[in-house]
Amino acid sequence: MIIVMKQGAKKENIELVIDLVAKNKLKPVPLYGTERTVIAVIGDERILNKDTVEAMDDVDKVMEVLKPYKLAAREYHPENTIIIVGEDGNAADRVKIGGKEIVVMAGPCAVENKEQIISIAKEVKKAGAKILRGGAFKPRSAPYDFQGLGEQGLKYLAAAREETGLEIVTEVVDPRDVALVEKYADILQVGTRNMQNYSLLKELGKAKKPVLLKRGMWATYKEWLLAAEYIISSGNPNVILCERGIRTFETHTRNTLDLAAVPALKELTHLPIVVDPSHGTGRRSLVSAMCKAAIAAGCDGLIIESHTHPEKSVSDAEQTVSTEVLKQMMKEFKKVAEAVGRKI
């Protein structure tokens, strides 16, 4: 259930509605907009009488939400959510995801050493990226593969931010590490294998930083949005969805990049959506084309694996583009963005 208050509703009347919901042992989640307040009701809303709520002062209307995800639904929040990244400087100058500008996040799959991540950060910034990606904790399919540098890698990422001014996105794997990663990162990433790690999602709901939620390689849109709902309902509304490809019968590509997810999710949710063509294809030769297609489809950002020397990358070398190639790609991306009324 969603309770829409009238424009200019009095604070005391809004609080009376919230109190009524709480007294019925339901969870009220108010969204205070610039013009009106909307209150989502979480729980078995059948115990709350719709007519009683509609009769209360300053209540405009009550809408029933049939979708199992409430807070992530566009019915709850008709306008697109814009996520502001970073803590330094004025809000007007900070990176925004979900607006007219398409934000590019670029960097290596894994942080290897301090010199490597700083040199790559400088190059991806020259290319036009606004956010540096890089893994400090690496969940790998094989236990013998490189697992990341851990906190030392986070410190290297922080050094790269200090050197370049780029914001940082990096993955958190364990619920016990959320506070540690949040100390260094500007966006906390949930990888495909952890999309339904509910303990992790709930812990991220307590974080103050935005969360980049990658789609599980097996997940439907509904399952993906329900994972987002776990984070939002736990207290963190700043969720960015990331389409990174799904498993299909095709073996030529690492995954099948589902670009239909972009316009489909735009209908279903107010949350911004970025696309990861690096993991979505697993082939560097396909990354540029799929980035352009994602822009045309309406994505709010791109996350691209890039390295000064891709052949030397300790992981995912075959899907990593060089920073020199990235610079050329960005010129082409700008043309596509302009064609669809966006900028990059």
N, C-alpha and C positions, 0 to 999 in steps of 0.2 A: 504494500500500500504506500502511496505517496500523497502527502497532504500539502497542497499548494496554498500558501497564505496570500491575502490580498496585498496589492501594492500599498506601501506605507503602513502595514500592520503594526499595531502597538507592541512593544516589547513584552508587556505583561500578558497580552493575549497569546503571543507565540509561546511564552513559557507555560501558560495554562494547557495548551495543546501538548507540549512536550511532557508535562506532568501527567496528563491523562494517559498518554501512551505508556509511560514508565509504570504507572499504577496498575496497568493491565499486564505487567511483567513482560513487556515488549521493549525492544531497544530503539529509542528515537535517535535518528542521525540527522541533525539539521544542517542545511546548506544555506548560508547567509549570502544571498546575491546582492548586487548593487541596487536592484529594483524590488525584489521580493524574496521571501524565505520559502524554501521547500524542505519538508521533513519526511525522510524515509522511515518507514516502520519495518523493523527487522524482527522476524519471529512468526508465530502462527497468528496472522492478522485477523483470522476469522473470529477471534474472541473480542475484537474491537468493532463496535457498531458504527457502520459508515454514516448512517443518518445522524447519529449523535455528534460525530465529529464535524459533519458539514453544517450543523446548526450552531456551532461555536462562533463567537465573535471573531471577525477578521479572517475566517477560513473561506477561501475562494472556491476550491473544489477538492474532491478526494478521488484519486485514480487508483485503480487496482492494477498491479504489475504482475502479469502472469509468468514472466520469466523468473527462473530461480535465482538469478543474480539481480539484485535490486540497485545497489549503489553504483555499479558499473553500467547500468542500463541508461540509454539515452533519454528514456522517459523521466528518469530522476533528474537528469542534468541535460536539458536540450542543447545548450551551447557547448562548443568544443572546449575541453579542458586544455589549458596552456600551462605547461610545467616550467617553472623558472629554476634554472640550475646554478649552483654556486652560491657563495655567501658574501663574496667581496664586491664592493662597488654598489652603485644604485641599481634598483630592480630594472630600470629602463635600459641599462647597458649590459645586463646579464643575458646569458644564452636562454632562449625560450624555445620549447619544443611543443608544437601543436598549433602554431600560428601560420602566418603567410610564408615565413622563411623555412626552407628545408634544411635541417641541421645535419652535417656530416660528422660522423665519429670514425676516426681512423687510427690505426696503429697495429702493432704486432699481435699475433695470437698470444704469445707469452713474453713476460718481462725476463730478459736473460741476464742483464747486468746494467749498471747505472749508465755507462757510456752509451750502450745500445739504445736504451729507451729515451734518453735525452736527445740523441742525434736524430732518431726517428720522429720524435715530437717536433723538433724544429722544422723538419721537412714536411710533415703533414700539415703543419700550421701554414707554411708557405703555399701549400696546395689549396688551402682554404678551409680546412677542417676546423671545427670549433671545439671538439671534444676528443681527447686522447683515449683510445681503448688499449687495454693490455692486461693479460692475466697474471695474477700473483698466486692464485690458488687454481690449479688445473685438474678438474675431474676427467680422467682419461679412461678409455675403454680397457686398456691393459695396465695392470698394476706396475709394470716395469718401465712404462713410459714416464717422461719428465712430468712431474706433478706440480711444478711451480716453486718459486722462492719463498712463498709465504709472506710474513711481515716484512722481511727485507725487500721483497719485490714491491710492497706497498710504499715503503720508504723511497724507493727509486722512482716510483710514479709521482710521489709528492715532490720530489726534487725536480722532475720534468715539468710539473705544473709551475713550480717556483721559477724555473728557467724560461718558460714559454708563455705562461698565463692561460694555457689550455685547461679546461675542466677535465676531470678523470672519471671514466666508467670502468669498473672492474668487478669480477664475479665473486660472490660469497657462496660457499658450499655448505658450511656447517652452521646451524643456528647459534652455536657457541661463539662463532667468529663475527657475528653481525656488528657488535659494538666496536670490535677491532677494525673491521673494514670501513665502517662509517667514520671512524676517526681520520682516515686518510682520503677516502673517495668522495666524489660529488654525486655519483649515481651508483647504486648497488645493483649488480646484475644477477638475475636468477637464470641459470643455464637450462637447456632443454631437459636434461635428466632430472632436474629438481623442480620442474613446474608444479608437480603434485606432492612436493615435500611439505606437507601442511605445517609441520613444526617450524620449518624455516620461514614459510609465508607468514605465519602468525607473529614470529619474532620480527620480521621486516615491517609488520604493521605497527610496531612500536618505534621504528626508526624515524628520524626527522628528515632524512635525505630521500630523494626520488628513487624509485625502483624500476629497473628495466626488466620486464618479465618476458623471457623468451618462450615461444610456443613449444610445447612438448612435441617431439618428432612423431608422436602417435595421436596427438590431441585434436579433438573437434573444437570448433569455435566456442561452443557452450562450455566445454571443460576448461578451455583457456580463460574465458571470462569468469568462470567460477573460481579459478585460481586467483585472478585479480581481486575478486570479491573478498577472499580471505584476507588479503593485505589491507584493502580499504576498510572492511568492517572491523579490523583490529586497530584502526586509528590512523593509517597513512593513506591519504587520498591521492598521493602523487605517484601514479603508476603509468609507465610507458610500456605499451605492448610491442613485441618484436617478432615479426614473421621471419623464421630462419630455415624454412623448408621442412617437409614431412617425408616420412618413409613411404615409398611406393614400390611397385615391382620393377621400376626402371633402375638400371645399374650403371648407365653411362655417366650420370651425375651422382654426386654423393647423396643428395636429397632432391626432392621435387619442390621447387620454390612456388608456393601457392600465392600468386599475386592477386587472385580473386579475394583473398582475405582482406586486402586493403579497402576496397569499396564496400565489401560486406560488413566489415567491422565498423566502418563509418556510419552504417545504418543502425547497427546494434548498440554502439557504445559511444560515449563522449571522450573516451581516453585516446590520447595520441598513439599513432602506430608508426614504427620504423621498420625498415626491411634490411635483412642481412643476406645479400647475394653471395657472399664468400662461402658461408656454410650452406646456403641454399642450393649452390651448384657444385661446390668443391673443385671448381676449375677456374683458374685465373682468366682464361680466355673468354669466359662467359660473364664475368663480373660486370664489366662495363655495360653490356647490352641489358642485363637484368636490372642494373641500377637505373638506367634510363626508362625502362618499362615501369619500374616501381614509382618513379617520379610522375610519369604519365598517369598511373593508376591512382595517385593522390596521397602518397606516403608523406609523413611529416619529418622523416629523417632516414639516413642510410648509415649502416655500420659496416665498415670495410676493413679487411685485414691488409695491412700495408707494412713494408719493411724496406730499409735501404738496400738490403741484400737478401731477397726472398729465398735464394738457394741455400742460404746459411741459417734460415729460421729453424729453431729446434722443434717446431710443431706446425702442422698445416701449411707447409711450404708450397704445396701444389695449388693452393687456392689464394695465396698471398700475392698481391700486385706490388711492384716496386713503387717507391715514392715518386720516382720520375714519371712513371706511367700514370700514377694518381693525379699528378699535376695536369696532364693532358686530358684525362678523363673529366676532371672538374670543369674544364672549359666547355666540354660537350654537355655536361649536366646542366650548366647554366642556361644553355639554349633551350633545352627541353623544359626546364622550369619556367622560363619566360613564356614559352608557348602555351602553358597551362595556367598562366596567371600567378605563378609563384616566383620566388627568388631563392638563390642558394649562396 
